[in-house]
Amino acid sequence: MKLVGALVARFRIAAGLTQRQLADLACAQPETIASIEQGRRALLLPLARQLDALLDTKGALETAVENMPEVDLIPAWAEEYMDLERTALALSWFENQVLPGLLQTENYARAVFRTDVPALSEEEISQRVAARIERREVLLRSEPPTASFIFSEAILVDRLGGDDVHSETLRHLLLCSEISGVTIQVMPLGRQTHAGLSGPFILVETPEHQRLGYTETQRGSQLISCPDEVSILERKYAMLRTQALNPEDTKSLLERLLGES
């Protein structure tokens, strides 16, 4: 990452551009360019190709990124989404198996990572938990995103980590529901119609007002930029919001489950 970052800096300077000027040309944030040049953030393939075109570097950055060793802490296929999440204007998130990462407590996240197959070491679990908890700061930015979360009641029925973790999670969700700009809705069990049967997905609006979709599979992911495909996900999410409990009823459900736990 440091080597690739140093190449970006050298090519940028040779082109007579500041970090801000290059960021503006690439429709990126100046902080993103700075972090890449300092080796603190991976240069992702789409941006590498864009910079090659802007800096006339004959595919050098694309080749470098394609031959970088894999980093196991944060899979490369998830890094691009996390980059978008950090600066998003709006997030709309549907889950049906596990709580959205931004709503997880430390103990819940630890329980999730302990179910990984093959098993992770305690050191790996601690690293991944720390990375996940750090992401929650997105909701507490000075200018936080508008964040909507819909998840299945089945997730609340499960007791990952045991009864104490379950109770802690319910309390945490109630606290999250009070954060400015955050909306939480539960999709109750027993619905006769359901717009999310194809699986979980996330919608992102970037600072440039670009709308993107993101989906994950067992061992990979897809960032969706085609307007027609994003429109389909947006329509699904709109339907899910009408099918799920409204925020007030969701709070009542969380309080009831907390009383029963």
ABEGO torsion letter per residue (X at the ends): XAAAAAAAAAAAAAAGBBAAAAAAAAGBBAAAAAAAAAGABBBBAAAAAAAAAAAGAGGAAAAAAAABBBBAABBAAAAAAAAAAAABABBBBBBAABBBAAABBAAAAAAAAAABOBBBBAAAAAAAAAAAAAAAAAAABABBBBBBBBBBAAAAABBBGEAAAAAAAAAAAAAAAABBGBBBBBBBBGBABBAAAAEBBBBBBBAAGBBBBBBBBAABBBBBABAAAAAAAAAAAAAAAAABBBAAAAAAAAAAAAAAX
